Amino acid sequence: MVRGLSFTATAWNDGARLSTPRGPDAAMHARRQPLVTTALITLALAGCAKAPPAPAPFADDFNRAQLGPHFPSGVASWRIVDGALSSLGDHNQPLWLDVPLARNVRVEFTAWSRSPAVDTKVEIFGDGMRHESGYIVILGGWQNTISTIARLGEHERGRVELKKKWEVGRRYRWTVQRTDGNTLELLIDGERVLSYADAAPLFGPRNDRLGFTSWESEVFYDDLTITPLP
């Protein structure tokens, strides 16, 4: 017998069938029945819910006059100039791409700077809203003295660095990729220059966006491709 309820049982060959409670317990049973029904419907709907679609490949050659539907308008000085995405130097106000990234992904683009400081950079696996919400990848930062990959802050103590100068105006082909779920790599013109192994890699609905950013340099980005990886 269940504590607090009385039942009558009807015998069957394979066991006992419980009947509806009688007497004072019937009102309690009636109150509970809609709750049980609602819970069962909720569980059934949850089981039928579709998973979000997997991230798809994406490409953008920026051959247009406006930023387009995948970028917000009115963010600092971000604009299209001569078929490239450009910023005049916006003190870390990223222009976020409204396209989700896969956990393992290869992001490729061409980037160059017209400023002596060079300082071209992107943010990856960010939240699509805030600077330093993901990884920051910088080429020729700090007056063209340091290139780095940092996590949740440009000045992260555990960031990886390369001390090397880069050429003003030269168009470098970037590859920013994660192939093993944990390690973020930067390749320049096909050569690996930085690698950041993360024991707690950033990923998920709040860490699945790519953002182009700048400090005080006039920078350009072009021929973007995003390829999800297994």
C-alpha positions in Angstrom: 0.0 0.0 0.0 1.2 3.5 -0.8 1.4 5.7 2.3 -1.6 8.0 2.6 -3.7 6.3 -0.2 -5.9 3.3 -0.2 -6.4 1.2 -3.4 -8.4 -1.8 -4.4 -6.6 -4.4 -6.6 -8.1 -6.6 -9.3 -6.1 -9.8 -9.9 -4.7 -10.6 -13.4 -2.6 -13.5 -14.6 0.5 -11.3 -14.8 0.1 -9.3 -11.5 -2.2 -6.8 -10.0 -3.9 -3.7 -11.5 -4.4 -0.7 -9.2 -7.8 1.0 -9.4 -8.7 4.6 -8.8 -8.6 5.5 -5.1 -11.9 5.8 -3.4 -13.4 8.1 -0.7 -11.4 11.1 0.5 -8.4 10.1 -1.5 -10.3 10.6 -4.8 -10.1 14.4 -4.6 -6.4 14.3 -4.1 -6.0 11.9 -7.0 -8.1 14.3 -9.2 -5.9 17.2 -8.4 -2.7 15.3 -9.1 -3.9 13.8 -12.4 -3.7 17.1 -14.5 -0.2 17.7 -13.2 0.9 14.3 -14.2 -0.7 14.7 -17.6 1.0 18.1 -18.1 4.4 16.6 -17.1 4.0 13.7 -19.6 3.1 16.1 -22.4 6.1 18.3 -21.6 8.4 15.3 -21.6 7.0 14.2 -24.9 7.5 17.6 -26.5 11.0 17.8 -25.2 11.8 14.4 -26.8 10.4 15.7 -30.2 12.4 19.0 -30.1 14.9 19.3 -32.9 18.5 19.9 -32.2 19.9 23.2 -33.7 21.4 22.8 -37.1 25.1 22.2 -37.3 27.2 25.2 -38.3 27.6 25.4 -42.1 30.5 26.7 -44.2 30.6 30.4 -44.8 32.4 32.7 -47.2 32.5 36.5 -47.8 34.5 38.4 -50.3 33.1 41.8 -49.2 32.6 43.0 -52.8 29.7 45.3 -52.0 29.1 48.8 -50.6 27.4 47.9 -47.3 28.4 45.6 -44.4 25.6 43.2 -45.3 23.1 41.1 -43.3 25.7 39.1 -41.3 27.2 42.1 -39.6 25.6 44.8 -37.4 25.6 48.3 -38.8 26.8 51.4 -37.0 29.6 49.9 -35.0 32.4 52.5 -34.7 34.1 53.1 -38.0 33.6 49.6 -39.5 32.7 49.8 -43.1 33.5 48.3 -46.6 36.3 50.0 -48.5 37.4 48.9 -52.0 36.0 45.4 -51.5 37.4 44.8 -48.0 36.2 45.1 -44.4 38.0 48.0 -42.7 38.4 49.9 -39.5 40.2 53.2 -38.8 41.1 52.0 -35.2 38.2 51.6 -32.8 39.8 50.8 -29.4 38.6 47.2 -29.3 35.0 47.6 -30.5 34.7 44.3 -32.4 32.5 43.8 -35.4 30.9 40.4 -34.8 29.9 38.1 -37.5 26.4 36.6 -37.0 27.4 33.1 -37.9 27.9 30.3 -35.3 31.2 28.5 -35.3 31.7 24.7 -34.9 33.9 23.6 -32.0 36.5 22.5 -34.5 36.8 25.0 -37.3 39.1 26.6 -39.8 38.8 30.4 -40.3 40.8 31.9 -43.1 41.1 35.5 -44.3 43.5 38.0 -45.7 44.5 40.9 -43.4 46.8 43.9 -43.7 47.5 47.2 -41.9 48.3 50.6 -43.3 49.7 51.8 -39.9 53.3 51.6 -38.7 52.0 49.8 -35.5 50.6 47.0 -37.7 48.4 45.5 -34.9 45.8 43.4 -36.8 43.6 41.1 -34.7 40.5 39.1 -34.4 38.5 37.6 -31.6 37.2 34.0 -31.9 34.8 31.9 -29.8 33.5 35.1 -28.3 29.9 35.8 -27.2 29.1 38.1 -30.2 28.7 41.1 -27.9 31.7 41.9 -25.7 35.5 42.4 -26.3 37.6 39.8 -24.6 34.7 37.3 -24.3 36.7 34.6 -26.2 40.2 34.2 -27.6 42.1 37.2 -28.9 44.5 36.6 -31.8 46.9 39.5 -32.5 49.5 39.9 -35.2 52.1 42.7 -34.6 50.5 44.2 -31.4 52.1 46.6 -29.0 53.7 48.7 -31.8 54.6 45.7 -33.9 56.6 43.9 -31.2 54.3 41.0 -30.0 52.0 38.6 -31.6 49.8 36.5 -29.3 46.9 34.2 -28.6 45.2 35.0 -25.3 42.2 33.8 -23.5 39.5 36.2 -22.1 41.9 39.1 -22.1 44.8 40.4 -24.2 47.0 40.6 -21.1 46.3 37.1 -19.9 49.3 35.8 -17.9 49.2 32.4 -19.7 49.0 33.8 -23.2 51.4 32.5 -25.9 53.7 35.0 -27.6 55.9 35.5 -30.6 58.2 38.5 -30.8 58.6 39.4 -34.5 58.0 42.4 -36.7 55.5 42.3 -39.6 55.4 44.4 -42.7 53.2 47.4 -43.1 50.8 47.1 -46.0 51.7 43.4 -46.7 48.7 41.2 -47.2 49.0 38.2 -44.9 46.8 35.1 -45.3 45.6 34.1 -41.8 44.4 30.7 -40.7 42.9 30.5 -37.3 41.9 26.9 -36.5 41.0 24.4 -33.9 41.2 20.8 -35.0 41.3 18.7 -31.8 38.7 20.5 -29.7 41.3 22.1 -27.4 44.2 23.8 -29.3 43.8 27.1 -31.1 46.4 27.7 -33.8 47.5 30.7 -35.9 49.1 30.1 -39.3 50.4 33.0 -41.4 50.8 32.3 -45.1 50.6 28.6 -44.3 53.2 28.6 -41.6 52.2 27.9 -38.0 53.4 30.8 -35.8 51.3 30.3 -32.6 49.6 27.5 -30.8 47.4 27.8 -27.6 46.5 24.6 -25.8 43.5 25.1 -23.5 42.5 22.6 -20.8 39.1 24.2 -20.6 38.4 25.3 -24.2 35.9 28.0 -24.9 32.8 26.7 -26.8 29.1 26.7 -26.7 26.2 29.2 -27.3 28.1 31.9 -25.5 31.4 31.2 -27.2 30.7 30.6 -30.8 31.3 33.9 -32.7 34.0 35.5 -34.7 34.8 39.2 -34.4 37.1 41.5 -36.3 38.6 44.2 -34.1 41.2 46.9 -34.0 43.0 49.3 -31.6 44.5 52.4 -33.3 45.6 51.0 -36.6 43.9 51.3 -40.0 43.3 47.6 -40.8 41.6 45.6 -43.6 40.2 42.1 -43.8 39.1 40.3 -47.0 38.3 36.9 -48.5 36.9 35.2 -45.4 36.1 31.5 -45.4 34.9 29.4 -42.5 35.0 25.7 -42.7 33.6 23.4 -39.9 35.8 20.5 -39.1 34.9 17.1 -37.7 
